[in-house]
Amino acid sequence: MPKPTDIPTFAATQLTLLDAELQAELAETNALLSSHTPTALSRAGLAILNLNVSSIRTGLGGKTVVELGLDPAVVGKGEKPDIPEHGIRVGDIIAVQDQPAGSAKKSEKRDLAKKGVEGVVLHVKRENIEIILDKEDADVPSGGKLWLVKLANDITYKRMNQTMGNLKKLSDQDYTPFMRVLFGQGSPSPVPSDLNDPSNPLHKLQWNDPSLNDSQQDAIRFALASREIALIHGPPGTGKTHTIIELILQLLKQKLRILVCGPSNISVDNIVERLAPHKVSMIRLGHPARLLPSVLNHSLDVLTRTSEAAALVQDIRKEMDDKQASIRKTRNAKERRQIYTDLKELRKEFRERERGCVDNLIRGSKVVLATLHGAGGFHLKGQEFDVVIVDEASQALEAQCWVPLMWVKASKLVLAGDHLQLPPTIKSLNSKEAKAAKKTIKKDDTDRVLVSNGDARIDAVKPAASNMTLETTLFDRLLALHGPSIKRMLTTQYRMHENIMQFPSAELYDSKLIAAAAVKHRLLKDLPYKVEDTDDTREPILFLDTQGGDFPEKTEDEEIRKGGKGMSLGDSKSNEGEAALVKLHVRHLTEAGVRAEDIAVVTPYNAQVALLSGMLKEAYPGIELGSVDGFQGREKEAVIVSLVRSNADGEVGFLGEKRRLNVAMTRPKRHLCVIGDSETVSRGSKFLKAWMDFLEENADLRYPNISDSYVDEPGAG
């Protein structure tokens, strides 16, 4: 068992690592923005070009909402004014600026950036994009063409740094027994050995959902019986969120108050949507731009308008909206200044009244839901909860998880996740900033660790810091600290055909996964609509082995580097031969009757995503394409995985990360098609070799011919 962790050392190390991560993110964003043309940034999915303002309106909380669409000048006759493919998502922080010319100097770009405005993406549609402006009196540039560019998000870092700073300052007497357990300075209270014993009160639970399986019931009993911590391990398709909903309802029956958090808005909204039918007294904290429309009725913004406590706030809100409208009508500078002054006063009064209203609403809610960093807002400071539940805990930085734990009063933590799928993405792992951070964590000759963070230097026991990275989540650390006794695993999966499940179960989940009866034999040919029984639709696993060197990879960076100047947009790999095979297989499936929207194509490399997008999007508009990392938590009837790597050196790069492959191979329900070079891939690791051997033995194995893969239309040759 690892030794107890020294808390100040842990916090100081986290601060150093978080700083390196923020610097890596800011450096990457700034270098990209200053070193690349708008066109290159657009190709990388980080910007949208040639936009105009279509409308401006007042949104929730009196914020200004700007709608942007394509400039009519760039839309050809008879063409749809659809915005091209991009990587901007709801909740992203962006800037709207006058679009610089491709030849613009850095100083010109900087000037245009200063005149631009920043905001958060509210809606993303095919023909337009809506943003909520940050500053209440910001003026959107007008006149020429505009562009929208994604910015680094430093808000979450500020909150994590503040949290780790507070943790570092605590003295020994400030540590609660609960905190001591989380750092291995105390042991978790033992849980009764047989929760299924009829004499145990937890055995007599009345389930809200009688369809829960034994492993789900066991995990819920365990979480209820645990005093300080419980880990619910939910492998792919095992109904983890389903289990959390039942756990929340059981905690409410015990008259307990619960704070539910997740690393992303989508993870929290998913729980709100599933809880809503149970008529639970709940409130969702968060920026309205980042919430799903179906969740807004439970959001603070809407409740401060519609609850009884909201009447006091409404009249001021109306006055503010009127003032906002009058700003856009007046061109007189003096009048505008006066209106802004009036607005400032109204906002002050509005905030005071709203704070009282919000406080009443939150205190009256039995369940409060927020993102991890959102739980550190002023609304929750010092509030008391009996239990904090963190969903998707394996996707969250540990410092993020400490935001609610340091901000509210709580004495029990339930973490739900799967540490065998991808951890949070860490940009600084290989950056200059990370290497610099590692230098500040030095060993001296007494085998102790010196952590320097700013002026502070702490001398502490080794296990706290020496091998810490931001990839180690709280879920991982607690499991390493206290062992499997604090965890329960869900074992029945409701997603995959049993053949698709077999390899990940054997290699990663101790062969404990069981396919539910409803899914274990289902194939594409059995879809609830008409699909022909073909060589493809009757196979759960298909392996197109491209070994032999006819399908070589290529590095996708030549065009962007332009002679090696500036920062590269990444040396992502692509494989044209594999992309052609993907297209051919999609055609075979759709001709057999499988709908395009039931098919996903995933690949570890963004350059391959871009290549496939150009080949498939127009012909199959409903198909979903994405990187493996972006597809975590999702599922489709048929999934095609393009592995891309094919070279004489047997290099597999980050394909060697088994958690990434675990995500790729566990997305499909009825059909998994793997396209890759078994010679190259099997040389990458023991896990990859085992997977290639499994596919050779258990998949429908085919050796495609390069000339066959470029057949585009039936009858063409």
N, C-alpha and C positions, 0 to 999 in steps of 0.2 A: 504493500500500500504506500502511495506517496506520502511524504511528510506533510504536516500542517503548513499552510501557506501564511507567510508574513503579510499582513494586510497593507501596511504602508508601502512595502516593496512592490506588491502586486499593483497597487494604484499608480505608483510612480512609473512602473514599466509600461502599464497601459497608456499613460499620458504620453510617454516617448513614442510608443508604437502608433497611437492615434495621430500624433503630430506628423509622423512620417507618412501616414496614409493620406492625411489632408494635403500635405505638401505635394505628394505624388499626384493626387487628383487635380489640384490647382495647376501644377506644372504641366500636366498633360493637356488640360483644357486651354490654358493660356498659350502653350506652344502650338497647339492645333489652330487656335483662332488667329494667332499672329503669323504663322508660317504657311498657311494654306489659303488658296483661293476659295471664295464661296462655293464654286463648282465642286472642288475636291471635298469640302466639308459636307456638301449636299450628298455626294456619292457615298460618303462614309455614314450617312444617316443622321448627322449631327446638326443639319440645318435645312430650312425650307426656303427656297428662293422665289423671287418674282411675285411678291404678295402686295395686296392693297387692303386698306381698311374697308370692310363692307358695312359695319355698323358699330355704334358704341351705345351701351346701355348700363343701367345701374343694377348690380346683382345683389346677392345676399350680403347682409352686413354693410350695405351702402358702398360696396366696392365697385370700381369701374370695370365692366366687361367689354373687351374689344374683340370683334369678329374679323378674321382675316381670310380673304379668298385670293385665288390666282388673279393677277393683273390681266384684264381682258386683252391687253396688247400681246400677251404671249400665248393666248388660246387660239388655235387655228380655226378656220371656218368649219362648222359642223362638228368640231371636237367637243368632248365634254370638258368642263372646267375643273377636272379632278386634280387634286394636289398629288405630285409624284410620290412614290414609295419613300418612307423616311422612318427614322427611329425615335421620333418625338412621341412621348406618351403622356397621358393625363397625370398631373401632379409634378411633371418636370419643371424645373426652374429655367426660364428662358429670357433672352433679351430680344426686343424688336428694335431694329435700327434701319436707317437708310442703307440700301444695299451698295457696298463698295464695288467699284469696277474691278475686274480681274487683275488689272495692272496697278491697283491702288497701293501706295506706299504704306508702311507700318504707321507712320504719323497720321496719314489720312484716315486709316481704319480706326485709330485711337480716338480721333476727333468725332467720327461718326458714332462710335460706341458711347462716348460721353453724352451725346445728344439723344441717345436711345432710351428706352424704358425697359424695366424688368418686371417679370410677373410669373404666374403659375398657370400651367395649361389646364383649362377647365373641361373642354370637349375636343375630341379629335374626330372629324368626319371626313368623308372622301373629298367633299368640295370646299370645306372650310375648317378653320381651327379657331377655338375661342380661348382667350386668356384673361385672367383676372390680374389687374395691375397691382403692384406692391404699394406704390405711393399714391396717396389719395388725390394729390394735385398734379399728377404726372400728365404731360401732354404727349400724345403719340406723334412721332414724326409724320408729316404729310407732304405730299408733293410727288416725289418720284417713287420708284419701286422700293418695297421694304423686304427685308429678310428676317427670319426668325432663327435664332441659334441657341443651342442648349448650353447651359452654364453648369459649373460645378456647384454642388449643394453643400455649403459649409454650416448650415443651421444645425443639422444633426450633430456635427462635430462639437459645436459650441456647448450643446447640452451634455454630450458625453464627457467632454473635458471638465465641465463644471461638476458633474457627478463624481468623476474620478478624483478631482481636486478635493471635494468634500470628504470622500472616503479616506483619502490620504491624511486629512487633518484630524480624523477621529482619534480620541485617546482610548486606551485599553478599557476604561470603564464605560465607554460609549457603546462597545460591542454588545449587541443583544445575543441571547443564547441562539436565536435563529441565525444571525450572521456568523456566529462561531461555527455552526454546522456547515454553512456554505463555504467556509475556508478550511474545513478539516480540523478546527480547533476544538470541536465537540462532535459527538456521534449522534446520528439521527435516532430518535426514540424508537425502540423496537415496535414493529407492527405485529399484532396477534398472529400466531403461526398459521392458524386455519380460519380464514375469513369465511369459508364455506360451511363451517360448523353450524348446525341449526340453532345452537345456543347463543351464537354471536348475533347481536341486534342487526348487524349489517347483512346478515343472511336473509333477513325478512324484508328487504327493500321492495317497495312497490315500483316496478319499472314503468316509466312513461312510455317507453318504446319496448314492447314485449319481444320484438324481433332481434334484440341485441344478442350476439353470440357469447359463448362462455368466456373467451379471452377479453372481450369488451367489458362484460360484467365484472370480471376479476380485476381489470385495471381500474374501474370506477370504485369498487369496494376498497381497493388498495389506496387510491388517492384520498378517499374519505377517511380511511383509518390512519393515514400517515400524519404525523404531528408537524413536521417541518418541511420535508421535501418529498415529492413523488415525480418520477419520470415516466411518461407514457410514450413507449416506443412504437411508432406507427409506420411499418414498412409500406411500400406503394400499394394503394388500393384497399387498405385494411380498415377504412372507415374511422380515421383518427378524429376528424371534425365531428362526425356523428357521435363519437364517444364523448367528446368534450361537451356537446350540447346536453347530453344526458347527465353528465357530471354537474354542470351548472344547475340544472333543474333539481338534482338531488341536494346540492348545497343550499339552494333556496328553500327547500322543504325543511332544512335544519335552521332556517332563519338567519343564514349567514350572508354577509355582504361581499361582493366579488368584484375585483378589477380584472378585466380580460384584455390582454395586449397581444400584439403580433408585430413583426418587423416591418410589414408593409400594410398599406391601406386595404389592399385586396384581401389579405389574410383576416383582417378584423371585420371588414364588410361581410365576408362570407359567413362569419359567426352571427352577425346581426341579422342577416337574411334568414338564417336557419332558426334563430331564436324567436323571430317576430311572430310566427303562427302560435307560439305558446303564451302570447299576451303577457310577457314578462315586463316588469317595471324597469326599463333600461334607458340609458342615454349614451349616444355615440359622440365623443369629442373629436374634433378635427376640422381642418380647412374644407369648406364645402366643395371646393374645386376638386378635391381628391377623393370624394366619397361617391359610391355608386348611387345612381338616381333612386334605386329602390330602398336605400338606407336613409335617405335625407329626412324622412318623417321622424326618425329617431334621433336626428342630429341636434346638437345644441342650437345651431343657427335657426332651425325651423321651430324647435320647441320654445325659443325665446320670442317667437312671433305668435305661436298658437296656444301656448299654455295660458292659464288664468293669470299667472304672474306677469305675463307679457304685455298686458294692456297699458301699463305705465310707460313702457318703452316705445309702443307703437307710434304715438303722436310725434315724438321726436324723430323717429325714423322717416315718417312721411315728410316732415319739414326738411330733413337732410336730402331726401330724394328730389324734392322740388328744387332745392339749391343746386344740386348736381346738374339738373336739367338746365337751369338758368345760366350756369357757367358756359355751356356750349352755345348758348344763344347770343351771349354778349361778346363783343370784340373790344370793348372799352377797357383798357388796362386797369384804370382806377376802380371801375365797378367790379371787375374780376377779383382784384385784391380784397375789396370789401366783402365779397361773397365768400372768399377763402377764409377771411377772419371770422365771419359768422359761422361758417362750417366748423372751424376749429373749436369754437365755444360750444356749439351743439354737440360735437363729438365727445367733448369732455363730460357734459351732462349725460349724454347717451351711455357712455361707458360706466359711469357711476350707477345709473339705474340698472343697466344691463348686468353689472356685477352682482347686485342684490338678487336679481331675478335668476341668474345662473346659479348662484350659491344655493338658493332654495331648490332649484331643479335637481342639482347634483346630490344634495343631502337626502332628497326624497327618492333617489334611485337605488334599487337593490343591486343592479348590475351596471357598472360603468365600463365602456369599451373605448380603447384608444390605441394608437400605435405606441410602440415603446417610448419613442422620444416625445410623442404627443402627451404621454402621461406625466411629463415633467412640466406641463404648463401651470400657470398660476391658479387655474381652476381647482386643481387637486391638492395643492400644497397642504400637507399635514392631515389630509382626510384619512379616516381609519377604514381598513378593509380586513376581513377575516382571511381571505385567500386571494393571492395573485395567480392568475393562470396565464401562461405565455404559450401561444400556439406558434407553430413553425419555428420553435426555439433553436433548431439546428441551422437555421438561416440567419440568425441574429448574432451580431457582435456581442461579446459578453458585456462590454461597457454599456451597450444599449439596454440590456436586461437590468442593469443596476439603476437606470433612470427611475423607473417606478419604485424599485425596492428602497431607494434612498429618499424618495420624494413623499411617499405615503407611509402610513404606519401599517405594517402587515407582519404576520408571524408564520405564514405558510405559503409555499410556492409549489405550483404544479407546472412542469415543463412538458410540452408535447412536441414530438418531432421525430426525425430519423437521421441520426448521425452518420448513416451509411449512404445518404444522398449528399448532394453538393453543399459545402459550407458557404458562408457569405463570400462574395467575390472581394479579394484583397488586391488592390492595384500595386501596393508598395512592396510586395514580397520580393520582387527582383529589381526594385528601383534604386537609384543612388541614395534617395532619402532613407530607404530601409537599411542599406548598408551603413549609413551614417548613424542611424538609430541603434543598430547592433553594436557599434563601437562604443556607445554610451553604456552598454550593459557588459561590463568587463569582469573577468575573474581575477582576483588577486591570488598570491601564492598560498593563502590559507584556505583556498577553495570556497571562499565566500563571494558574494556578488556585490558589485558596486553599481548602483544605478544613479546616473546623474540626470536630473531634470531641471533645467534652469539653474538656480543657485543651490537647490536642495541636493544633498548626497546622502544616500541611505545605505548603511551597511547591514546586510540581512542574510538569512539562510538561503542556500542555493536553490532549492526547488521552486521558489516563488517566481523566478524570473529567467533562469538561464536558457530555457528552450521555449519560452512563450512566444507565440505569434498571434495575430488577430484571428487567424483561422481556427484557433482553439476556442470553441464556444463554451458557454456555461454548462450546457448539456454534456459535452465531452469531458469537461473538467470535473464535474460532480460524479460522473460515471467512473472516471479514473480514481477519484478520491475515495468514494464509498463503495464501489463495486456494484454488481448487479442486484444486490438486495434492495436498492432504492428504485428499481425499474420494473415495469411490467410491459410485456410485448404483446401487441395485437397480432393474431396469427391467421385469421381467416381473411383471404383477400377476395374482393368482389369485382375485380377488373379483368384479369387476364385468363386466357385459355391456359390449362395446366402445363402444357409444353413450354409456353412462353415464360411461365413462372419458374419452371424447374431449375434453370441455371442460377439466377440470382438467389433463389431460396437455398440451394446447396452451397454456393460459394460465400454468401454474405449473411444469411439468416439462419445458420445452423440447421438447414433442412426443415425448419419449423413451419413454413408457410403451407397453408392448405387452400386449394381453390374451392370456393363455394359452389355448390351443386349447379346453380343457375349459370355459372360462367365457365365451368371447367372444360366443356366440350364445344363451346360455341365458335362458329366459323363465319367468314364473310358470306358464304352461300346461304346461311341461315338468318341473315338480316331481316328485319320486319317488312322490308319491301323487296321487290323482285330482283334477285341477283342470280345470274347463271352459275351452274356448277362447272367450274373450269379448273385447269391445273393450278391456277393461282388462288381461286376463291375457296378451295377445299384444303389449303395448306395453312396451318397455324404459323409455321416458321419456314422462310425461304432464304437461302444464302446464295447470292450471286458472287462467286469467288473469282476475282479478276487477276489472280496470280499469273505470272508469266511476263510481266513488264509492259503489256500492251496498253495499260491504263495509267500512265505516269501522273503524279501530282505536279503542280507548279506553284511557285511562290508568287503571291498576288500583290506585288508592290512596285513593280518597275515604273508604271505610269505615274504613280503619285510621288515617287522620290525625286524625279526630275534632277538626275545627276547627284543624288545623295545630299541635297541641301535640305535644311529644315528638319522638322521632326517627322518621322514616318508615321503613316496612319496604321501601321501594323503590318507584319510580314505574314499575313494570313495565307493559308494554303487553299488551293482549289484543285478540282480534278474534272476536266471536261468530259472525259470518257465515262466516268461514274455519273455525271450529271445527265448524260445522254441515256444511260441505263435507267436512271430514276424516271426520266420522262417516258421512256418506253413502258416501264412497269405501271406508271400512273395510267397510261393509255390502256393497257391491258385490263386493269381493274375497272376503269370507268366504262370501257366497252362491255364488260361483263355485267354492268349495272350498278356498281358501287358509286355512290354520290361523291363528288369532289370534296364536299364539306366534311365527309367522314374519313378523309385521308390527311395525314400530316407527313411532312418530310422534315426530318431533323438531322443536323450535322454539327460536329464540334466547331467547325470553322466558319466565320462570318463571310469570308470571300466565297465560300461554296454556297452560302445562303443567297448572296447577291447574284451569283451565276445562275442558280436555280430559279430565282425570282424572275429574271429576264426570260427564262425558257418556259415557265409554267403559268405565271400569274394571269396572262391574257387568255390562254386556252382553257384554263381551269380556275375561274375566278373564286370559287369557294374553298380551294385547297389552302391548307395552312403550312407555311414554311417558317422555320426558325432554328436558332442555335439550340443545342441541347440545354445549355444553361438557362435559356429563356423559357424552356418548355417544362421545367420542374413543376410538379403539382398538377399537370394537365394530363388528358387522355384522349385517345381517338380510336375508332374501330380498326383502322389500318395505319401502321406507322412504317415508313421507309427510312432506314438509317444509312446515310452515306458517310463512310469512315474516312475517305479522302486520301489517307497516307498510302503511298506506293512508291518506294525508292529502293535502290540497290543496297543502301546502308542499313536497312531495317530500322530507320528512325521513326518513332511514333509521336514524339512531342507530348503535348498534354493529353493525347488520347490514352496515355498510360495511367491516367487518374481513374481508378476503378469506380469512384463515386460518380464520376461523369458518365461512365458507361452504364452504371446501374440505372441512372435516370433514363438514358437513351433506350435501354432494353425493356423498361417496365412501363412505357407509355401506352402500348397497344392493348386493345381488348381482344381482338379476334385474329389479327394477322401482323406478324413482324417480318419485314423484308430487310435483310442486312446486305449491303453492297460494299465489298472491300477486298483488299489483297491479303489473303491469309499468310503468304510468305513473309510480307513486311510486318503485318500486325502481330503475328505469333512470336516474333523476335523481341517484342516490346517489353513483356513482363510475364511472370508465371500466370497471372490472372488472365492476360490476353491469350496466352497459349492455351490455357484451359478452355477459354471461350471458343476459340477457333476449333479445338478438338470436339467440343460439345456440338457446335454447328455442323461439323463434318458428319458426326454420328447421328444427330437428331433432326436436322433441317432437311428440307428438299433442296439438295445441293445441285447447283447448275454452274457450268463454266461458260460465261457469255463470250461471244466473238465480237471483237471491236467493230467489224463491218456491220453486223446485225444491229448494233445499238444505235446507229445513225439513220435507221429507216424511219422516215417521218410520217408518212401517210400510208394507209393500207394499200397494198399493191405497188408502192413505190420501191425501187430497188436501186 
